[in-house]
Amino acid sequence: MSQNFSLFTRMNKDLPLSILHELTYEIQVSEVMSPQISTLPSTISMRDVKNVMRSQRISGIPIVSAEQQKLLGLVSVEDLIRALEQNKLDAAVTEFMATNLITALDEEPVVEALKRLERTGFGRLVVVDKKGNLAGILTKGDIMAGLLRALEKTYHRVEQLQQDEQSHHFFAALNSDETSLTLRYRVRAGDFIKGGQASSNIKKALQHIGATPQLARRVAIATYEIEINLIIHTDDGGYIVAEVRPAQIKVVAHDDGPGIADVSLARQPGYSTASSKAREMGFGAGMGLVNAERCADELHVWSALTVGTRVEMIFNVAVP
C-alpha cells in the first residue's frame, strides 16, 4: 500500500465501523469533488501546456475535445519533462498526454474512489459522468472536507431525531401476531452504473419505518458489498431480498453461477477473482465479504460451482 494514502485503511481496520467509514458508502463522488477545473483542448501544443502550468501553478491538466467536455487524456509535469528532453515543445499535446486513465464516476460512492486511490497511490482522480464527459477532479482533501461536512449534518439529524417527541418505531405501532416487510431487487451482471441502488433503496426504506441511523447504515454497507459482488462475479446477476421484522432484518443475495470454488478462501481479506476489467475500474479489492461480515451480526455463505451462491446476512434490531 502506498504510504501516501492511508485514510481508507485507518477507517477500515477497527470495529465497530466508524461513522466516517460508513459515510464513504453513502456519499457520491459528485458531492465532494471540485467541479471547477482547468482544461485544455487537444489542439494545444506542449509549449502552451508549459505556460499554463507555470502561470496557474498546477501539475496536471485534463485534455478535452474542442466540441464538448469529453475527456481525452491527462497531461502532467512528467509528460512536459519528456517533451523537453526530446526537444518537442511545439508538438501537439496528444503526442505526450496519458490516455489510459484511471477515473472516478460522478455517481459512484466515495468508497470506490478511495479504493482506487489506495490501489494506485495517486493523489487525485479525474471524475467523469456515465457518458465519459469531464465532471470534475477529486483529491484526498476534497474527500476529507466532504466527509467532515457530511459528519456535521449527520450529527444534526441525530439531534433532531432525539428532540422529536413524536417519532416512534414503525413496528411498535402495529398490532399483529407477525409483522414483516419484504423488499426484492434485481441486480444485473456488469451494471456498474446502477451499482448501489438496491442497498440505497433498502436504507431509505429502513429510515422511513423508524430504524436507527446506525442500523440503517450497517445494513446498507453490507448489502452494497454483496450487491457489487453480484455485479462483478456472476454470469447473469442475481437478486437481493430483504425481509424486515420487528426484531431482525435478514438480507439474502442469490445467483445462478458461476459459484465460489473455496468459500473459506473467499472470506479472507484481499482474496479476489475479479476480472481484469473490474480491477481496471477499481473494483475487486477482495474486501466485499469481509466488510459485509463486519457490519452484520451473522453472515452465512453457501456456494457450489456451476450452481450458484447464496449469501445470508442477519441484523438484530433493538426493539424499544
C-alpha positions as CSV (number, residue, x, y, z in Angstrom):
1,M,0.0,0.0,0.0
2,S,1.2,3.5,-0.7
3,Q,2.4,5.4,2.3
4,N,0.8,8.5,0.7
5,F,-2.7,7.2,1.3
6,S,-3.8,5.6,4.5
7,L,-7.2,7.2,5.1
8,F,-9.2,4.2,3.9
9,T,-7.1,1.8,5.9
10,R,-7.4,3.8,9.1
11,M,-11.2,3.9,8.7
12,N,-11.4,0.3,7.8
13,K,-9.4,-1.5,10.4
14,D,-11.3,-1.2,13.7
15,L,-14.6,-2.4,14.9
16,P,-17.2,-1.1,15.2
17,L,-17.1,0.7,11.9
18,S,-16.5,4.4,12.3
19,I,-19.2,6.8,11.1
20,L,-16.7,8.3,8.6
21,H,-16.2,4.9,7.1
22,E,-20.0,4.4,6.9
23,L,-20.4,7.8,5.2
24,T,-18.0,6.8,2.4
25,Y,-20.7,4.3,1.2
26,E,-23.4,7.0,1.4
27,I,-21.8,10.0,-0.3
28,Q,-21.4,10.2,-4.0
29,V,-18.2,11.4,-5.7
30,S,-20.2,14.3,-7.2
31,E,-20.9,15.6,-3.7
32,V,-17.3,16.1,-2.7
33,M,-15.4,16.6,-6.0
34,S,-14.2,20.0,-7.3
35,P,-16.4,20.7,-10.4
36,Q,-14.5,23.8,-11.5
37,I,-11.1,22.7,-13.0
38,S,-8.8,24.0,-15.7
39,T,-8.9,22.1,-19.0
40,L,-7.1,22.4,-22.3
41,P,-8.2,21.4,-25.9
42,S,-6.5,18.6,-27.8
43,T,-5.2,21.1,-30.4
44,I,-2.8,22.8,-27.9
45,S,1.0,22.4,-28.0
46,M,3.3,21.2,-25.2
47,R,4.8,24.8,-25.1
48,D,1.3,26.1,-24.3
49,V,0.9,23.4,-21.7
50,K,4.2,24.6,-20.1
51,N,3.0,28.2,-20.0
52,V,-0.4,27.2,-18.4
53,M,1.2,25.0,-15.8
54,R,3.6,27.8,-14.8
55,S,1.0,30.5,-14.7
56,Q,-1.6,28.5,-12.8
57,R,0.9,26.6,-10.6
58,I,-0.6,23.2,-11.4
59,S,1.0,19.8,-12.1
60,G,-1.7,18.2,-14.3
61,I,-4.4,19.3,-16.7
62,P,-7.2,17.2,-18.3
63,I,-7.4,17.4,-22.1
64,V,-10.9,17.6,-23.6
65,S,-12.4,17.6,-27.0
66,A,-12.9,21.0,-28.5
67,E,-16.6,20.5,-29.3
68,Q,-17.6,19.2,-25.9
69,Q,-16.2,18.4,-22.5
70,K,-15.4,14.8,-23.3
71,L,-12.2,13.6,-21.5
72,L,-9.5,12.6,-24.0
73,G,-6.5,12.4,-21.7
74,L,-4.3,14.0,-19.0
75,V,-1.1,15.9,-19.4
76,S,1.3,16.0,-16.4
77,V,4.6,17.6,-15.4
78,E,6.2,14.2,-16.2
79,D,4.8,14.5,-19.8
80,L,6.2,18.0,-20.1
81,I,9.6,16.8,-19.0
82,R,9.6,14.2,-21.7
83,A,8.7,16.8,-24.3
84,L,11.6,19.0,-23.1
85,E,14.1,16.1,-23.2
86,Q,13.0,15.3,-26.7
87,N,13.0,19.0,-27.7
88,K,9.4,18.7,-28.8
89,L,7.7,21.6,-27.1
90,D,5.9,22.5,-30.3
91,A,4.4,19.0,-30.6
92,A,0.7,18.6,-30.0
93,V,-0.3,17.6,-26.5
94,T,-1.9,14.4,-27.9
95,E,1.6,13.1,-28.6
96,F,2.6,13.1,-24.9
97,M,-0.6,13.0,-22.8
98,A,-1.7,9.9,-21.0
99,T,-4.9,8.3,-22.4
100,N,-5.2,5.1,-20.3
101,L,-6.7,7.0,-17.3
102,I,-8.0,5.7,-14.0
103,T,-11.0,7.8,-13.3
104,A,-13.9,8.0,-10.9
105,L,-17.6,8.1,-11.9
106,D,-19.5,11.1,-10.5
107,E,-22.5,8.9,-9.4
108,E,-20.5,6.2,-7.6
109,P,-20.0,6.2,-3.8
110,V,-16.8,7.7,-2.4
111,V,-15.7,4.4,-1.1
112,E,-14.9,3.1,-4.6
113,A,-12.8,6.2,-5.3
114,L,-11.0,5.6,-2.0
115,K,-10.2,2.0,-3.1
116,R,-8.8,3.3,-6.4
117,L,-6.6,5.9,-4.7
118,E,-5.3,3.3,-2.3
119,R,-4.5,0.8,-5.1
120,T,-2.8,3.3,-7.3
121,G,-1.2,5.6,-4.8
122,F,-2.5,8.6,-6.8
123,G,-3.2,11.9,-5.1
124,R,-6.2,12.7,-7.3
125,L,-8.6,11.2,-9.8
126,V,-10.3,12.8,-12.8
127,V,-14.1,12.5,-12.5
128,V,-16.3,11.7,-15.5
129,D,-20.0,11.1,-16.0
130,K,-21.6,8.0,-17.4
131,K,-21.1,9.4,-21.0
132,G,-17.4,9.9,-20.4
133,N,-17.7,13.7,-20.2
134,L,-15.4,15.5,-17.7
135,A,-17.2,16.3,-14.5
136,G,-14.5,17.4,-12.1
137,I,-11.4,16.4,-10.1
138,L,-11.3,14.5,-6.8
139,T,-8.4,14.9,-4.3
140,K,-7.8,13.5,-0.9
141,G,-8.5,16.9,0.5
142,D,-11.9,17.0,-1.3
143,I,-12.8,13.7,0.3
144,M,-11.9,14.7,3.8
145,A,-13.6,18.0,3.6
146,G,-16.8,16.4,2.2
147,L,-16.8,13.7,4.9
148,L,-16.5,16.3,7.6
149,R,-19.4,18.3,6.2
150,A,-21.5,15.1,6.0
151,L,-20.5,14.2,9.5
152,E,-21.7,17.5,10.8
153,K,-25.0,17.1,9.0
154,T,-25.3,13.5,10.4
155,Y,-24.9,14.8,14.0
156,H,-27.5,17.4,13.4
157,R,-30.0,14.9,12.1
158,V,-29.4,12.7,15.1
159,E,-30.0,15.6,17.5
160,Q,-33.3,16.4,15.7
161,L,-34.5,12.8,16.0
162,Q,-33.7,12.8,19.7
163,Q,-35.6,16.0,20.1
164,D,-38.7,14.9,18.1
165,E,-41.1,13.6,20.7
166,Q,-43.5,12.4,18.1
167,S,-41.1,10.0,16.5
168,H,-41.9,6.3,17.0
169,H,-40.9,2.9,15.9
170,F,-43.0,1.7,13.0
171,F,-43.3,-1.9,14.0
172,A,-44.2,-1.0,17.6
173,A,-47.2,0.9,16.3
174,L,-48.6,-2.2,14.5
175,N,-50.6,-4.8,16.3
176,S,-50.5,-8.2,14.8
177,D,-49.2,-11.7,15.6
178,E,-46.5,-11.4,12.9
179,T,-45.3,-8.3,11.1
180,S,-42.8,-8.2,8.2
181,L,-41.8,-6.2,5.2
182,T,-40.2,-7.8,2.1
183,L,-38.1,-5.9,-0.4
184,R,-36.8,-7.5,-3.6
185,Y,-34.3,-6.2,-6.2
186,R,-32.9,-7.5,-9.4
187,V,-29.1,-6.9,-9.8
188,R,-27.6,-7.3,-13.3
189,A,-24.1,-8.5,-14.0
190,G,-21.7,-5.8,-15.2
191,D,-24.1,-2.9,-14.5
192,F,-21.7,-0.7,-12.5
193,I,-23.7,2.4,-13.3
194,K,-26.6,1.1,-11.2
195,G,-24.4,-0.5,-8.6
196,G,-25.6,0.5,-5.1
197,Q,-29.2,1.2,-6.0
198,A,-30.6,-1.8,-4.1
199,S,-28.6,-1.0,-0.9
200,S,-29.6,2.6,-1.1
201,N,-33.3,1.8,-1.5
202,I,-33.2,-0.6,1.4
203,K,-31.6,2.0,3.6
204,K,-34.2,4.6,2.7
205,A,-37.0,2.1,3.5
206,L,-35.4,1.3,6.9
207,Q,-35.2,5.0,7.7
208,H,-38.8,5.5,6.8
209,I,-40.0,2.8,9.1
210,G,-38.0,4.1,12.1
211,A,-34.7,2.2,12.0
212,T,-31.9,4.0,13.8
213,P,-29.3,5.7,11.6
214,Q,-26.6,3.3,12.8
215,L,-28.7,0.2,11.9
216,A,-29.7,1.6,8.5
217,R,-26.1,2.3,7.7
218,R,-24.9,-1.2,8.7
219,V,-27.5,-2.9,6.6
220,A,-26.8,-0.6,3.6
221,I,-23.0,-1.1,3.7
222,A,-23.2,-4.9,4.0
223,T,-25.8,-5.0,1.2
224,Y,-23.8,-2.7,-1.0
225,E,-20.7,-5.0,-0.8
226,I,-22.8,-8.1,-1.7
227,E,-24.6,-6.1,-4.5
228,I,-21.2,-5.2,-6.1
229,N,-20.2,-8.9,-5.8
230,L,-23.2,-9.8,-7.9
231,I,-22.3,-7.2,-10.5
232,I,-18.6,-8.3,-10.7
233,H,-18.6,-12.1,-10.2
234,T,-21.9,-13.5,-11.6
235,D,-22.8,-14.7,-15.1
236,D,-26.2,-13.1,-15.1
237,G,-26.5,-11.1,-11.9
238,G,-28.9,-12.2,-9.2
239,Y,-31.4,-11.0,-6.6
240,I,-31.3,-9.3,-3.3
241,V,-34.2,-9.8,-0.9
242,A,-34.5,-8.0,2.4
243,E,-37.0,-9.3,5.0
244,V,-37.6,-6.8,7.7
245,R,-39.2,-7.9,11.0
246,P,-39.5,-6.1,14.4
247,A,-36.6,-7.9,16.0
248,Q,-34.5,-8.9,13.0
249,I,-33.6,-7.9,9.4
250,K,-32.5,-10.6,7.0
251,V,-30.9,-9.8,3.7
252,V,-30.3,-12.6,1.2
253,A,-28.4,-12.4,-2.1
254,H,-28.6,-15.3,-4.5
255,D,-27.4,-16.0,-8.1
256,D,-27.2,-18.9,-10.5
257,G,-23.4,-19.0,-11.1
258,P,-20.6,-19.5,-11.6
259,G,-20.3,-20.2,-7.9
260,I,-17.3,-20.0,-5.5
261,A,-14.7,-22.7,-5.5
262,D,-13.5,-22.1,-2.0
263,V,-15.8,-20.2,0.3
264,S,-13.4,-20.0,3.3
265,L,-10.7,-18.5,1.0
266,A,-13.2,-16.0,-0.5
267,R,-13.9,-14.8,3.0
268,Q,-10.2,-13.9,3.6
269,P,-9.2,-10.2,3.3
270,G,-7.7,-9.3,-0.1
271,Y,-8.7,-12.5,-1.9
272,S,-10.4,-11.8,-5.2
273,T,-11.3,-13.5,-8.5
274,A,-12.4,-10.3,-10.2
275,S,-11.8,-9.9,-13.9
276,S,-9.1,-7.5,-15.2
277,K,-11.8,-5.2,-16.5
278,A,-13.4,-4.9,-13.0
279,R,-9.9,-4.3,-11.5
280,E,-9.1,-1.6,-14.0
281,M,-12.3,0.1,-12.9
282,G,-11.2,0.0,-9.3
283,F,-13.4,-2.9,-8.1
284,G,-12.5,-6.3,-6.9
285,A,-10.3,-5.4,-3.9
286,G,-11.2,-8.7,-2.2
287,M,-12.9,-6.9,0.8
288,G,-16.6,-7.4,-0.1
289,L,-17.4,-10.4,2.2
290,V,-15.0,-9.1,4.9
291,N,-16.8,-5.7,5.1
292,A,-20.2,-7.3,4.9
293,E,-19.3,-9.6,7.8
294,R,-18.1,-6.7,9.9
295,C,-21.5,-5.0,9.6
296,A,-23.8,-8.0,10.0
297,D,-24.5,-9.9,13.3
298,E,-24.3,-13.1,11.2
299,L,-23.2,-13.9,7.7
300,H,-23.6,-17.2,6.0
301,V,-22.4,-18.3,2.6
302,W,-23.5,-21.3,0.6
303,S,-22.0,-21.9,-2.9
304,A,-21.4,-24.6,-5.5
305,L,-19.6,-24.4,-8.8
306,T,-21.9,-24.1,-11.9
307,V,-24.9,-23.9,-9.5
308,G,-24.6,-20.5,-7.8
309,T,-24.2,-18.7,-4.5
310,R,-26.4,-17.7,-1.6
311,V,-25.3,-15.1,1.0
312,E,-27.5,-14.6,4.0
313,M,-26.9,-11.7,6.5
314,I,-28.7,-11.2,9.8
315,F,-29.0,-7.9,11.6
316,N,-30.6,-7.9,15.1
317,V,-32.9,-5.0,15.9
318,A,-33.1,-3.4,19.3
319,V,-36.8,-3.0,19.8
320,P,-37.7,-0.1,22.1
